[in-house]
Amino acid sequence: MRPEISRALAAAAVAGALVAGCGGGDRPLRIGVVVDCVGVFRSLQDAELSGAQLPLIARGARLRGRNPTDGITRARIAGRSIELVPGCTEVLESSTLTQELRRLIEIEKVDAVVAGTSGPDEVVVREVARRHPGVVVVPAVHGPREVTLRRPAPNLYRVAADHGQDVAGLATHAYRELGWRRAAVVLADWDPGWGNRAAFVAEFCALGGRVTSQLTIDALDPEGKDVARVPNDVDGVAVFAAPFFGPAAFLGRLARRVGEPARRMVVGPGVTADPQLLLATASALEGVTASSHLPAASRSPALRAYLRAHAKAFPGLPASAAQGELTIGFRNAVEALLQAFERAGGRRRRLGAELGRLRTTLLGVPVRLDGHRQAVVSATLLRIGAARRASAPELTAVRTIASVDQSIGGLLAPALTPSACAKSCRRAPLPPWSR
């Protein structure tokens, strides 16, 4: 991270605290929010900040300027002021993230912090959390299962699903509704793909199907040449693209090669969570079933209300910004913290305990935390609609799978850490939604 950016953010936070603090009163609840401001995700800074700011705007805070980076005034909950304290990082730069987390915790004295926009970054967040047990820590987005299952930090709470939970039910749909018995799995060679693959293969094979090929692809391949490696002697292909680096060319070429993509392809949440990828591949993927972090907007008043509120609060951001996984992740993490603080009656010491027992709905998805402080959620299967001229296609509901935990209905052992290694295929007792 450039030092001048860090100093500027720190100075802005201090200045904001002084301005908002005129008139005295109790010390506010301070929530640190570490967003990407340099590196490959730097263009997402405003979107990430907007997600974190929106729950406070809903509770009375106001923007200080036209852009999210201008900051917001404080909100009040249970008679207490709430303040966001910004931090700046670069995705996959663990030393930078560690530095910012420590600055927020040790110098800014935040009570809670939201951070981590990739799987490796969430591991860093977990390790820092372990060394600062007095601060509530919430990873910003979906991530590896081991963050909450392997050497978990008792003060870390994840309100988003892990990568395996995201695809629950997709294999059952392929086996029962599409009639697949032999499948190929194609994935980006990164932690979202590994987690998606582990859950899909376990569920498909538990039903009696066979996964005969597990291929990793180059997520940055501009021509989709890896399509030539996908076997022809399968009933269908499950594709788990990496968010933000989705292989649009690969998906388009694969759809043409397999023919009848609605029957012979399914895709993971890396497609539905990336509005730009969804728009780029809509004509090729029309009718294809996809797993999603969110319900169909047409079936979720909460999701529609969020999209309207975001557009009203941040008219300068494109509509797609509100739909991005990172924007929604920061929004849900801060929203959960604020709900827990409300239930704690404004008592900081009760924040972690109330967050751990929180039962809520985040943008139409029921969420409760288990004994590892990991979200148990519903997963959604959606059908990709027809391409539209300037916006992503409509997504219609296929099925909702309730109460998905990290074991994927008992299919994945707690000690399993998905990796680049192929997942073995074997029969097993079926999860509840497959019976």
Secondary structure, DSSP 4 states (H G I P E B T S, - for coil): --HHHHHHHHHHHHHHHHHHTTT--SPPEEEEEEEE-SSTTGGGHHHHHHHHHHHHHTTT--BSSSSGGG-B--EEETTEEEEEEEEEE-TT-HHHHHHHHHIIIIIS--SEEEE-SSHHHHHHHHHHHHH-TTSEEEESS-B-THHHHSS--TTB-B-S-BTTGGGTTHHHIIIIIS--SEEEEEEESSHHHHHHHHHHHHHHHHTT-EEEEEEEE-TT-TT-GGGGGS-SSSSEEEEEPPTTS--HHHHHHHHHHHS-HHHHEEE-HHHHT-HHHHHHHTTTSTT-EEEESS--GGG-HHHHHHHHHHHHH-TTS-HHHHHSHHHHHHHHHHHHHHHHHHHTTT-GGGHHHHHHT-EEEETTEEEEE-TTSBEEEEEEEEEE----SSSPPPEEEEEEEEEE-TTTTTTS-TT----SSPPP----PPPGGG-
